[in-house]
Amino acid sequence: MMTVRRQPNSRLRDAIAATGWTYEALAGAVRRVAAENGEVLQTNKSAVAHWVDGARPSGLAGQYLAEALSRRAGRVVSTDEIGLAPGEQLVGTVEDPVATAMELGRADVDRRHALAGAAFTVAGVAMPLTYDHEAVSRILRARAGLGMVGEDDIAVVRDITAAFSAADERLGGGHGLTTVTAYLADTAAPMLRARFRSDDLRRRAFGAVAELAYLAGWKHHDLGQEGAAQRYYLLGYQLACEADPHGHAAWMMRALAHQALSLKKPRHCVDLIVNAWRRGAGHVDGQTEALLHITRARAYAFARDRRPAAKYLLLAENALTRLDEPQPLFSAVAGPAAGTVASHTARTLTDLGDHAGTERQHRTALQTWHPEKYKRVHILTHADLGDSLAAQGRAEEAIGAWTQSLDLIEGVVSDRTRKAMSSIKPLLASYRIRGVPGAVDLDRRVYDMCR
């Protein structure tokens, strides 16, 4: 019987050589990318050598490999470029966001595990910086069908988005995710293939579906499924460009930067939020402007660039006082802008080492958000408040704040809330040893929650 020999992967070999990495260094980078996406790989230099010899990476390892090489090269390195067929696409085609919406939503329903395991990529953060909106818009207009869309169709999309957004704040990202993505794939996105009586109606239809895509991304983010979240945010950005290439598109650029900052992946974030501001300047209300400024402050603070961080903290506060125009639905979905600015000011000050300032801002945020309507926000804010108190050496007060957070968490399906509580276990262990009142009971409750 004849043995079929594997063909060496010369594309991968050349791509690795161009980085100057050893196989061992590349293996370490692949493991790090996998860990960011919740997967533990044992990739070593031998595995890399096997891939160069023609073996195929299993699972999502090929995506992780391409992402590791992209970060090293400072540009997008696709799986096809390194001799790995792109395989089944979960994102759809960049040229047709409507097709992407249908494919992505259906993948979420039929192949949830595959989509949930998709990798977050730094290259994805930068996509809006080079996106050719006008070319895509021409394609979309050329593909319009025969059906007609009216006011009622758009209103129903917005009603469903509002209802599930409200439920999301109270019950977490895991509540209703399948319903939201199925509706996106089967009803909302196909609506965009129809004809519209006016450009205004068309813009509002694309805006409504962009808001639904954002909600799907936010729900995945809350569940810790960051690659899937990023894909929906990118989709929301593309759809927003058709609705409003100024304010709404800027908002979706902010969403991508916000996610990357939450994951401590700041690359491209300053460029992204600067470009978002350039798009939105003169086209957004004071509340939305404040949210753009506070994200920019966070990006600078993460880089420990104190002066511009302070500048944009002040600009965010000033913008909140400008009440010249009503806040659009696409940014109002985030809740009271003053509360969001306070929360993100707290995170900015944390990165700058100002824990007392962080505490003040968290307390302000708690007073701004309605405790029942925004239950998850209260869980996370109490947890963050506890962290800032602990950083100031106020152990008993920290335990009190964390206990309030844990008291609210029952029934909320949210990976972020679970991680927030799980992260305090090392501190609780030291508090137990010191005999801090309440530490033993809280430690037991956190242990029970994490089992």
N, C-alpha and C positions, 0 to 999 in steps of 0.2 A: 504493500500500500504506500502510495507516494505521500510524503509529508509536505504540507504547504508551509513555506517559510514566511514569517512576517516581514513586511517591508519596513525598514527604518523610517522614522518620522523626521525627515530632514528639515521640515518647517519648524518643528518644535526645537530641534537641535540648534538651528540658526537663531531662533528667537531668544533662547537661553544664552547663547554665546554673545548676543548683542547687549544683554543686560550686564555682563561681567560677573554674574552670579555663579557660584559652584552649585552642584546638584544638591548638596546639603543645605545651602542657604535658601535655595528655591523651595525645598521640602518644608523648611521652617515657615516660610512665607505662606505656603498653601495651608499649613496647619492653622496659622493665625487667622486667615480668611475664613476657614471652616468654623473655627471657634466663634468668630463674630456672628456667624449664622446658626449657632446652636448645635454644631456637629463636631464631635471629637474624632479626628483622623489620626492615624498612626503613620502618615506619609513620611518616608525617609529617602535618603539619596538613592537607595536601590530601586525604590518605586519610580523615581524620576528617570533613572537609567532604563527601566523597563518601558516607560512611556516613549522615550527617545528611540528605543529599539523597535517600537511599533505596537506595544500593548496599549489597550484602551483604558483610560481611567474609568473607574466604576462610579455609579451614582452621580453626585454633583461635583465630583472631584475635578472634572474638566472645566466647569465654570469657575471653581476656586482657582485653578491653575491659570486660566486666562485673566482673572481679576488680579492675581498676584503679579503677573507679568505686566499688566496695565499700569499698576501703581509704580512699579520699578521704572517702566519706560516713560511715564508721564503722558501717556496717550492711551486710547482704547486699543487693546489687543483682543481680537475676537477669537472664538474657538476655531473658526474656519481658518484664520490666519496661521494658527499653530497646528494645522493638519488634523483637527478634530471636527467632524461634521457637526453643524450647529444643532442637529437633532430636532426634537419637537419644540416648537416655539410656544412659549407661554406668554410672550409679550405681544405677539402679532406684528404687523408691519408698521414701521415708522411712518410710511407714506399714507396710511389710512387709519386714523385713530378710531373711526367708527367700527371698522373690522376688528381692531384691537379690543375695543370694548366688548364686542360680542364674544370673541375668542377667550378673553381673559375672564369675563364673568362666567362663561360656561365651564372653563377649566376649574374655576373655584367651586362649582357645584359638582362636576363629574370627577375631577382629579385633585381634590382638595389637598391631599398629602403632598403631591408633587409641587403644587403652587406654594403651599406653606413652607416648603423646603427650599424655595428659590433664594439665590444669594443676593444680598445687598451689594451694590457695586459703587465705588467712587466715581467711575465713569458715568454712571447714571445721574449723579448729582450735577455733573457738568453739561448734560444733554441740552438744556434750554439755551446755553450760551452759543450753540452752533445750529440750533434748530431753524429750518427754513419754512417758516409759517406760510408765506405767500404761495410757495410751490405746492404745499399740502392742500391749501385752501382751493387752489385751482382744480386739483384732483377730486376733492370732495364735491365741488359744485358740478363737475362733469358727470359724477355718478348719481346724481339725484334721480329718484324714482318718480312714479306717477301719483302716488297718494298725496293727500293734503293733510297738514298738521294745523290744528287750531289752538286757540287759547286754552280750552279745557284740557287738552293733552299735556300742555306744559304745566298747567296748574296741578294736575294730578301727580306728576313727577315731583314737583316741589312739595306737595303735601306729604307724599310718602317719605321723602328725604327728611322733612322736618320731624315727622313722627318717629322715625328710626334714630334720628340724631338725639331726640329727647330721651328715648329709651336707652340709647348708648351711654348717655351721661349718668343714668341711674343704675344700669345693670351691667355695663361693661361691653367691650368690643365683641365678646363671644355671643351676645344676644342678638339674634336676627341676621347674622352675617350671610348665611345661605340665602335667605329671602331677599336681602338687598342685592346680592350679586346676581341672583337669578333674574330679578326684575330688570337690572341693568342690561343683562345679556338678551333677554327675550322681549322686552317691551321698550325700555327707554332708549337704548342705542339704536335699534331698528327704526325708531321714529325719526332719527336724523337722516335717514335715507330718503325721506319724503320731500315733497316740494313745499315751499312756504309762500304765503301771500305777500310777504314783505321781508326785507332784510332785517328789520327790527324783530320780527317774529322768529326768524332763523337764529339770530344772535341769542335771543332769550331761551330758545330750545337748547342750543348748545351749552349755554350757561347752566341751565337746570341739570343737564346730564353730567356736566363737569362737577357740579356740587355733589351729585350722587356718587361719582367716581372718587371724589375726595373722601366722602364718608366711608366707602369701602376700604380705602387706603388707611384711614384713621383707625378703623376697627382692626385691621391686620396689625397695625403698629401697636395697638393696645394689647394684642395677643402675643407680641414679641416676634411676629412673622415679618421681619423687616424687608426681605427681598420682595415679597408679595406687596407690601405696603408701598414700596418705592415704585413698583410697576403701575399701581393705580394712581399714584401721585403724578407720574410722568404722563399717564393717559389724561388725567384731569388737566394738566398743563396744556396738552395739545388741544383738548376740547375748549379750554378757556381762551386760547388764542383765537378761535373762531367766534367766541362770544364777545370778548373784550380784550384785545391784545395789550391793553394798558393796565387797568386796575386788576381785573380778574386773573390775567396771566401773571402779573406781579405777585399776587397772593399765592398762586400755586408754586412759584419759584421760592417764596418764603417757606411753604410747606416742605419742600425738598431740603432747604437749608436747615430748617428746624429739626427734621428727622436726623440729618447727618450730625448736627451738634449734639442731639440726644445720645447718639451712638459714639460720640467722641471721635468723629471722623470729619475734622474741620476743613479738609482740602476742598477747594473751590467755593467754600461757603461765603467768604467775603466777596468774591467776584460775583457770585450768584445774587446775593442780597443787594449789592451795589447796582447791578443791572436791574433788579426788581424795582429799586427805588427810581432809577432813571425812567423806567416804563410808567411807573405809577404817578410820578410827580405831576401835580396839576390835574390828575384824573381820579383821585381818591379823596374820601372824606377824612376828617381828623382822626377818627377812631382807627380806621384802617392804616392811615399813615403812622400812627403811634405803634401799631403792631409790626410794621416794617422796620421802624427805627429800633425797637427793642430787640428784634432778631439780629440786627446789625451790631448792636451793643454786645449781645451774647457772643457773636462771632469774634469780635475784637478781644473780649475778655478771655475767651478760651485760649487765645494766642498770647495772653498776658500783656496786651497792648492797652495800658490803662487810660491814656489820654483820649483816644477816639472812643473807647468804651464809655467813659464818663460823658463825653459830648453827646452820644446818641441816647444815653439814659435821659439826659436833660431834654433832648429834642422829643423823645417819646412822651415825657410828662407834659411838655408844652402842647404837643399835638392833641392830647386828650381834651384840652380845654377848647379846641376849635370845633364848634358844633354847627358849622355852616351848611352841611349836607347830611341827609340820612345815611346811615351805614348800610351798605349793600348786603344782600343775603349771603353772598359767598364768604364774607368775613364775619358777619354777625353769628354764623353757626358756631363760632368758637366761644360764644358766651360774652358776658360783659367785658368790654375791652379794658376797662380799668383793672379788673381782676386779673386778666391775662398779663397786662403790663406789670402789675405788682408781682405776680408769680415769676415772670421772666427776669424782672429786676433782681429778685431774690437769687435766682440761679446765676445771674451775671455777677452779683456781689460775692457769691460763694466761690466762683472761679478767681475772683480778685482777693479772696481771703478775708472779706469783711463779714464775719459771722453775726455780729450784732446787727448790722444793717440788713443782713439776710433775714434774721428773726423778725425785724420790724415789718419788712415787706410781706413775709408769710402771714403775719397777723392781719395786715391790711387786706390781703387777698381773701382770707377766711371771712372777713366782714363783708366782702363784696359779693361772694358767690352764695346763692341760696342753698342751704344745706341739704334740702331734699331734691331739688331740681338738678343740682350738680353734686351728687353724692360722691362719685369717683374723685372729683376734684378735691373734695374735703378729705377723703382718705389719703390722697397723695400729699396734700398740703400739710396735714397734721404730721405725716411721716417725715416730710422735709423739715418742718418746724422742729421736730424732735432731734433730727440730725444737727440742726444749727445750735440747739441748746446743748447737745452733747459736746459739740466742738468748743463751746464756751465753758465746759466743765460743770454744767448744771444738770447732773445726772438724774435727780428725782423729777425735775421738770420735764426732762427728755422722756422719761418713762411715762409720765402723764400724757404727753402729746402722742406718743406711740400707742398708748392704750386707747386713746380716743380714735385713732386711725383703725385699730384692729376691731373696735366695737362696731364700726360701720361696714366692715368688709364682707360680711355674710351675704351670699346671694349675688355678689358681683363677679362676673367672669372676666377677669382682667389679669394678664400676665404682669403688667406694670405694677399693680397693687401688691401682688404676691412677691415680686422681686424687692419692692420697697421694704416690706416687712422682713423678708428673709435676710436682707443686707444688714440688719441690726443685730443679728445673732452673735457675732464676735464681741460687740460692745456689751451685750447682755451677759455674756459669759464672764467678762471682767467685773461687771456690776454685781453679779452673783457672788463672786469671790470677795468683793469689798463689803457685801452685806447691804447694798443699797435697797431701801424699801421698795417693794413692788417688782423687783427684778426677777425673782424666782417665778412668780405667777405669770408675768408677761412672757418669760422665756418658755414656760410650758405651753402657753397658748400659741406662741409663734411656732413651736415645734409641732403641735397638733395641726396647725394650718398647713404647714409645709409637707406633711406626710403624704 
